[in-house]
Amino acid sequence: MITKLNNAVIRLRSALWFRPTVASLGAAALALLLAGTDRLLPEFIAIPEVDGGSVKELLTLLASAMLTVTTVTLSALLVVLNMAVSQASPRALPGLMADEVTQNALSTFIATFVFALFGMLGLAIEAYDKSGLSLLFGCGLVLTIMALRYLVQWIHHIASTLRLGNIAARVHADTQASIDRFLSDPLMGAHPVEGKREVEDGTATLATTRSAYLCGIDMEEMQEIAARNGLTIELLCRPGDFLHRDRPAIAIHIGEERLDDALRGKLLDCFLLGEERSYHQDPLLGLQILGEMASRALSPGINDPKTAIICLDRLEALLSQAARPPEQEEVPRHERLSLPALTFDTMLDRAMHSIARDAAPNVEVVLRQIAALERIGMAAGSERIQPALMNMLGLTADYARNAIAVAQDREAVEQAAMRARRRLSGSLTPAG
């Protein structure tokens, strides 16, 4: 249940409609509640009177101005989102849409417009008494000040968001939080399944009824169902995988209970599916986005190696974090569940393989990637990640050797790769 609630909160947070809708309902309710204020206020409270014509003029001005500002804001936001799709990555859009400054600004502009609209409606039907008119005027002034404040803040914020470095920083922050959650509970309380295994004969398998990404798994609910029905369940996927009806997602070792349609439905309901991947239980998502941003920056149409280097800076920090051995061995909480292990090798490959391929002709980016691999190994100080680092190091050098035309640049790459191999071999010691 907690997993489902977290997933719902994440979806609402990235939805552009949620905060403006709540703010608009609140503004409409406020405008309606101000009617009949004289009957609610104690006699000893005196509120200065305001002319009804002045209130109407203020509300008319607010409605017109906020409609224009909202239109301009949405137009500028579409430009930013289009830029992110074309120059960064379409996968970065949910993070940009969840931006709090943009959502708060839109909410304030739309709520002010709705307040003015309902206020003019109340004036038309003469719903406001003298105190109500005064409070309506005062609330209109407060909303005007708030709208101006958010307008100035949003203009500065949207200008900084246009920089690809800031998009990379946002992806880095979301990925860092995802890796922190992963490192604290790599298997989500289940037993590990190393590598890919064939499903045993006689084992029942379940597949989802629709095609979608696996955004999360409610492990607590699945464990409870398995314990109640005497099942041993092996999950064949992790959050981030794309599921469909021809891809088995669960292998079930049946106990004494019969696996009926109702039980199948309950097990599949533990899968949280969506059209887009989510950071919450999927640390690979952000690594892939940064790798994709770097590759796109290196394309001939953009040709921006500095952005690729910025992405490598972020990936170095994230992979150094992911490479550190766990402080203590994880004890399975869900004894009836097993889950494929997500290894550092997979993280490294998803993050840097495409960069090694696309950066091959660019000696500057190749040298930065070699340096990143070296620093990741030295930061982790664990022998378990050495094969993955050495393999990626060799792959990077091979791509560059076949793509760089100038002999001097090829020699620089070879020397950097040789130096990195020596340092990694000498600094990595067996873990704990």
Secondary structure as GFF3:
##gff-version 3
##sequence-region A 1 432
A	DSSP	alpha_helix	2	13	.	.	.	ID=ss1
A	DSSP	alpha_helix	18	33	.	.	.	ID=ss2
A	DSSP	alpha_helix	37	40	.	.	.	ID=ss3
A	DSSP	alpha_helix	52	83	.	.	.	ID=ss4
A	DSSP	pi_helix	84	88	.	.	.	ID=ss5
A	DSSP	three_ten_helix	90	92	.	.	.	ID=ss6
A	DSSP	alpha_helix	93	97	.	.	.	ID=ss7
A	DSSP	alpha_helix	100	124	.	.	.	ID=ss8
A	DSSP	alpha_helix	130	161	.	.	.	ID=ss9
A	DSSP	alpha_helix	164	184	.	.	.	ID=ss10
A	DSSP	beta_strand	191	193	.	.	.	ID=ss11
A	DSSP	beta_strand	204	206	.	.	.	ID=ss12
A	DSSP	beta_strand	212	217	.	.	.	ID=ss13
A	DSSP	alpha_helix	219	229	.	.	.	ID=ss14
A	DSSP	beta_strand	232	235	.	.	.	ID=ss15
A	DSSP	beta_strand	242	243	.	.	.	ID=ss16
A	DSSP	beta_strand	250	253	.	.	.	ID=ss17
A	DSSP	alpha_helix	261	268	.	.	.	ID=ss18
A	DSSP	beta_strand	271	274	.	.	.	ID=ss19
A	DSSP	alpha_helix	284	297	.	.	.	ID=ss20
A	DSSP	alpha_helix	305	323	.	.	.	ID=ss21
A	DSSP	beta_strand	337	340	.	.	.	ID=ss22
A	DSSP	alpha_helix	344	358	.	.	.	ID=ss23
A	DSSP	alpha_helix	363	380	.	.	.	ID=ss24
A	DSSP	three_ten_helix	383	385	.	.	.	ID=ss25
A	DSSP	alpha_helix	386	403	.	.	.	ID=ss26
A	DSSP	alpha_helix	407	427	.	.	.	ID=ss27
###
